[in-house]
Amino acid sequence: MHPDPAFRWEDRDAMRALVRELGFGALFVATPDGPRVAHVPVVWNDDATLAFHVSRGNGIARHLDGATGVFVVQGPDGYVSPDWYGLGPDQVPTWNYVAVELEGRIARLDHDGLVEQVDRVSAVQEERLAPKTPWTRDKMDAALFERMTRGILGFTLTVQAWRGTLKLGQNKPDAARLAAADAVEAAGRRGIAHWMRNV
């Protein structure tokens, strides 16, 4: 994460909420074949355990059980022109962003745990689509669902280290940060502008 302590984010509840909100990220693992990454949907099992699944055919799958992994979610981000601070010519361009890294041990789920993970991911995401009637696997042929789940593997990652970055211009005077937020939003990066205003 960013080395400047001004940008360090240590609020685990807020980091957990961002992971929950985004529900998707990149899982990095060192393997005998070199570093590998899988892009995975996730759901919290509890305050320190994520559950996810990958395709059985994904090359990373056979290296996950027992490995240490780093799961990364990236929130809003955006380029910041030095002109936008209004602080004169001696500023440099930068990139503001919100990110969370969760490092921990990975363990394989049994088939029932995998099914529970798929159900929970679907339930969380379907709830966001209200007033749409939620999809559940009960709508599917049970034998087809069973066959399809044989093509994926479920895992948990028990978080042992939390690393967050809120790089939002906190190292600038408030007026300069807010002026930059207005310009960032005018440039089409509304999400990061919101974070810059509310840091």
N, C-alpha and C positions, 0 to 999 in steps of 0.2 A: 504494500500500500504506500501511499505518498509519505515520504519521510518527514515532512514539516509537521510538527506537533499541532500547529494551528488547524490542520485539516483532519486530525485524528477523530474518529467517531467511535465512541465506546458505549453508546446506549443500546444494550442488547435487545431490549423490547422494541425499539425503533428499527433496528436491523432485522429482527425477526419479522416485524410487520412488513418491511419492504420485500423480503423474500416471499412472504405469504401473498402480498399483492401482485408481484410479478409472476411467481409460480413457475419460473423457467430460468435455466442458467446453464453454465458450462462446468463440467466436472473434469478436473485434470488429475492424471495419475501417471507416475513413472512406471514403465513396464520394461521387460527385457528387450522389447522391440523399440525402445525409446519412449519419449513422452507421448502421451495420447490424451485426447479430449473427447468427451461425449456431451452432446447438448440434450438436456433432460428436463422433463416436467417434474416438479417436486411438491411434496406436501409435508407439513410438520406432523410427526407422530406425537411429539411432546415438545417441551421448551428447548431441548437440545438434540433432537433426533429428527433428521430428514429422511423421508422415504422417496425412492425414485425407481424407475425401470429403464432398461435399455433393450434394444433388439438383441436376441440371442446371437444373431450373426455379426453383431458389432465386434470388431477386433479387440476392443477394450474389455469386453464382458468377461473373458476368461481370466483377467488379471485383477478383478475388483475385490473378490472375497478376501478379507484380511489385509487389504492394502490401506495405505494412508492416502487420502485424496484431498483435493482442494476444490470446493464448489464455489463458483463466482456468479454473483448477479450484478448486473450493471443497470443502474437507474438512469434518469435523464442525464444528458451531457450536452455540451455545446462550446463552440469556439467563442473566445472573448477578444475583441480587438482592443489594443491598448488605447485607442482614441476614445473609447466609450467610458473610461473612468473619469475623464475631464481633469486629469492630474498633471497634464503637460507631456512633453515629448519623451521623457525618460522612463517610459513604461514598456513592457514587452508583451507580445501576444501570449495567450495561454488558453488552456482548455479546462473548463469547469466540469465536474462530474460527481456522481454519487455511485459508490460501489461497496459491495460487501464480499469478503472472502471468509469462507468457513472451512476450517481444516479439521479432519477427523478420520476415525477408523471406519472402514466400510465392511459390512457383513451382509451376506446373502439372505434373502427372505425365502421361506418355504412357499409352496404354491398358494396356500391359503393367505399368507401375508402379502403375496403379490396381488392377489385378487382384491384384498382389502385396500391396498395402495391404489389400484386402478379405480375402485369404487370411490375412495376419498378424493382423489384428484378430480374425478368427474363431478362429484357432489359439490366441491368448492367452486369449480368453474361454472357448472350449470346454475348454481345459486345466483351468480352475477348476471345471468341472462334473463332474470325475472322481468316481466311476468310470463316468459316462456315456460311451458310445462317442462320440468327437468327430465333429461334423458337419464335412464338407469338401465343397467344390463338386463333387467327383467323384460325389457322390450325386445331383446334378442333371443334367438334360438339358443338354448343353454349349451347344446353340443357344439354349436359354432363358436360361441364365446370361449368355451373350454379349449377348442382347437387353436383359436387365435392367441390365447394367453400362453400357449406352449411355445410361441415364437418370441416371447420376451422373458427377461429375468428381472426380478425385483431385488432391491438392496436398501439398506439403511446406511446413513452416515451419521455417526455419533460425534457431535461437534466438540472438539477439544481446544480449539483456538478460534477466536472471533477477531476479525480485522475489518474495520470499516473506514472509509474515506468520504468526507464531505468537503470537497474542494469547491468552494462557492464564493471566493473572494473575501473570506473573513480577515485576511491580512491587509485589506484596504479600509480606508475610512468608510463609515456607513453610507454617507452620501454618494461616494464613488461607486460602492458596490451596488447601491440601488439604481444609480444612473446606468450602470452596465447591465443590470437586470432588465431595465426598460428596453435598452438597445438589443439585447439578446432576444427578448420576446418579439420585438419588431422584425428581427431577422428570422423568425419562425421557430424558435426554440422555447416554446412556452413552458414546457416541463421544468427545464433547468432554471428558467427565470423565476418560476414559483419558489423553487428551493432557495435560490439566491436571496429572495426577499424575506424568507422565513427562517433563515439560519440563526 
